Amino acid sequence: MAIPININELINGNTVESTRIEYKSDYNPSEIIRTICAFANDIDNMGGGYIVIGVEEKNGFPVFPMKGIDKHRIDEILKKLHNHCHFIEPLYQPVVEPVLFQDAWLIVIWVAGGYGRPYKAPKDVLGNQSIKHYYIRKFSSTVIADRNEEKELFYVSSDIPFDDRENLAADISDLNLNLMLEHLKEIGSNLYELSLDKDIVSVARDMQIINGVEECLKPRNVGLLMFSNKIDKYFKNARIEIVDIPDPTGEGMTEKVFTGPIQYQLRMALDYIKSYIISEKITKSDDSPEAIRVFNYPFKAVEEILSNAVYHRSYQIQEPITVRITKEYMEITSFPGFDRSITDSKISNYDFRAKIYRNRRIGDFLKELHLIEGRNTGFPTALRALSDNGSDRFTIEMDTDRRYLSVIIPIHKSFIQNKTKKEDEYDNKILSILNNNSLTITEISKALGYKGITKKLRLTLDRLILEDKIKKEINGGDIVYLLR
């Protein structure tokens, strides 16, 4: 079975984090079995990892040129590896492929997070195999889990990430072979050429997007989300909606909806934003021969935040990802909010490192397509892009139950339009109503003499929050607005 990833990009660490790659200069059975066990346990739900035999490493990076494995030893090593994997309990067999890379033969072992976890293995497969331990990955090392880590391992093992579960309502025929081959070709996988003459079941099995017994194979959710034209059938509202509201009254508003496989949704939405939303201003200064170039929204920041929304959203919640664009900000909303492993204090300090990942397989596929960067790097990259553009930081909004997450990107100051006299009067009216009061949006609407809640009111309240004139709080289960 071939590895469905570009080997060059794997070796060079372009698509998989270095913590998920282990380099071995030769076949050391005990070390390799312990590492397979740790990757299969996948305690952080990061998608397992890869072991590359035939590569010397220094400080966690491969040493070039490749040392390689004698071609005549490969069959012997594969047989030993197969036998030694029987010491893992319960039995786990990884995907293994010999590859010729830069004139050197390597053995690449792909260890996906296992369905049978937690796994344990002996410390020495050539010695006493009766005593076995639970191995996990800590940063770039394979270690024996302590008592607390064992508890955590059993906890995460009780729940398979949603994207990696088989969808019992779907059928193999719901997958699209052409989409799968297109993906393999785009990432430069060796599996592409080998798959041209294979049937859909064989290719899907190689890509590990199906599961089940031979007589009742079912696609995994990740397969349906990325390699099916029937995504709406199984994941209602799994789409991206972009609403451009140039005027608070709603005049001139445009709406775009992007559907289909999620990687296509993301690309089309980003292309639309880049073509129709992003603007540039060039200012020349007498003090410098170089012009100053700024954007209303730096594209890299938007790309990272929207890509994160596609990666980290829950596909069990029937709500779309929405992008709302007004005169003052762009707001990207997805469901649900941050995982509880990211505390409120960390959020306030812009530390968004998650312990648990909702969609480990989606993350791997999107990284292969270079649609996302490494885990926990998206928001820092967005902050850096905003800083480089001279823009203010984005802000985060969630309700107390973390049912949704809104990332609000402020427009660059040079693009802010002066308010009209009518808008000023409207703002002052709302601020006067809120004087010494905390009111719901319905109560504010009634105080303004409206029969219902208008778009203009919603947009104005959002803008006043961004301008730091009012704030939102939870009071008795209701969202209320009050002066700062």
Salt bridges, closest charged atoms under 4 A:
GLU9 OE1 - HIS370 NE2 2.97
GLU17 OE1 - ARG20 NH1 3.58
GLU17 OE1 - LYS367 NZ 2.52
GLU17 OE2 - ARG375 NH1 3.48
GLU22 OE2 - LYS24 NZ 3.23
GLU22 OE1 - ARG137 NH1 2.91
ASP26 OD1 - ARG73 NH2 3.11
GLU31 OE1 - LYS24 NZ 2.92
ASP42 OD2 - ARG360 NH1 2.68
ASP44 OD1 - LYS355 NZ 2.86
ASP70 OD1 - HIS72 ND1 3.20
GLU76 OE2 - LYS80 NZ 3.08
GLU89 OE1 - LYS132 NZ 3.54
GLU149 OE2 - LYS138 NZ 2.64
ASP159 OD1 - ARG165 NH2 2.87
ASP164 OD1 - ARG220 NH1 3.04
ASP164 OD2 - ARG360 NH2 3.02
ASP164 OD1 - ARG361 NH1 3.12
ASP174 OD1 - LYS230 NZ 3.16
GLU186 OE2 - ARG267 NH2 2.37
ASP206 OD2 - LYS198 NZ 2.72
GLU214 OE1 - ARG205 NH2 3.02
GLU241 OE2 - ARG239 NH2 2.74
GLU280 OE2 - ARG293 NE 2.83
GLU303 OE1 - LYS300 NZ 3.49
GLU304 OE2 - LYS300 NZ 3.26
GLU328 OE2 - ARG463 NE 3.54
GLU331 OE1 - ARG324 NH1 2.78
ASP344 OD1 - ARG402 NH2 2.67
ASP351 OD1 - ARG353 NE 2.96
ASP364 OD1 - ARG20 NH1 2.90
ASP364 OD1 - ARG375 NH2 3.62
GLU368 OE1 - HIS183 NE2 2.94
GLU373 OE2 - LYS300 NZ 3.35
ASP392 OD2 - LYS413 NZ 2.76
GLU397 OE2 - LYS472 NZ 2.85
ASP399 OD2 - ARG403 NE 2.48
GLU423 OE2 - LYS327 NZ 3.02
ASP424 OD1 - LYS419 NZ 3.55
ASP427 OD2 - LYS419 NZ 2.74
ASP427 OD1 - ARG463 NH2 2.83
ASP462 OD2 - ARG324 NH1 3.41
GLU467 OE1 - LYS419 NZ 3.98
GLU467 OE2 - ARG463 NH1 3.25
GLU467 OE1 - LYS469 NZ 3.48
ASP468 OD1 - ARG484 NE 2.64
GLU473 OE2 - LYS471 NZ 3.41
